[in-house]
Amino acid sequence: MNEYPHKEPRMDGFLAHHTGERLEELSGIAGRQPYASAGPKISPETLELLETAAQAGKLGRLVAGSRSADLAPLVKAGLLTDKGALTSQGRLVTGPWRESFASLRLSAQHQGQASDFQVWISAEGCLVLAGPSAATMISGSAGDWHQVDFLAADHLYPALAAWVGIAPAWNVASETSVVDGEMVGARVRDRTVAPPVGADAPMVNMWQQPWVLWRLVVEPDRTNAVPATYLNAGSAGHYHLGSDDAGTHLTPVPSSAVYRVLAHQIDALLHS
């Protein structure tokens, strides 16, 4: 009997009301599997020192002596010595800055906040500078910092997905909705903006979720295509955003499909 749960999972209230189906609520999965890194969180000033040391191999004596507070996190992380020279670990981690064959940037917005996940890729691995993740921005605990990490290429896919909050969701909407572009922009900045007049129940439900708008830019980009923009609408799932003279087109996309698109773009970058 131990294989049976002590209680049934919580049901999704909106789906039960809208469709009559008893389906498990999935909205908490992303929060229970957030982006995680063991790397140090560093300020813009400390990041500037790391970039300088990465290019020159060390900091000047005067710089190291006058900016000891900014240097301290890098020393504690084992990237620089207290004299400002790169350690062996520091040379490995910052190597992609000097020897990268490709890079990517995942940028995200949430209610006036902006953050990014930057990656430089070399033969040895991937240097990551991750700002506050989607979950961190939604929680209201974001700040002006980046977290330094060094990943193997095959660990990059799940890290990006976790950072932007790709998670299982029930896509109730089945067709593209067209909404005034200025209204969508206002809603990205302010959650209190009301949904469009006449919106159906799935649209209203999606409109009430926490929104994170994001896009991925890769270099070199051999497709010359405009980077795709996605909206992470929490428990309402992901939407692809497009625009024309009629307005902004919100097209529901299953989370698994969003992940495959992300993985395909990175795979093409790594193996082209």
Secondary structure, 3 states (H helix, E strand, C coil): CCCCCCCCCCECHHHHHHCCCCCECCCCHHHHCCCCCCCCEECHHHHHHHHHHHHHCECCHHHHHHCHHHHHHHHHCCCECCCCEECHHHHHHHHHHHHCCEEEEEEEEECCEEEEEEEEECCCCEEEEECCCHHHHHHCCCCCCEEEEEECHHHHHHHHHHHHCCCCCCCCCCCCEEECHHHHHHHHHCCCCCCCCCCCHHHHHHHCCCCEEEEEEEECCCCCCCCCEEEECHHHCEEEEEEECCEEEEEEECHHHHHHHHHHHHHHHHHC
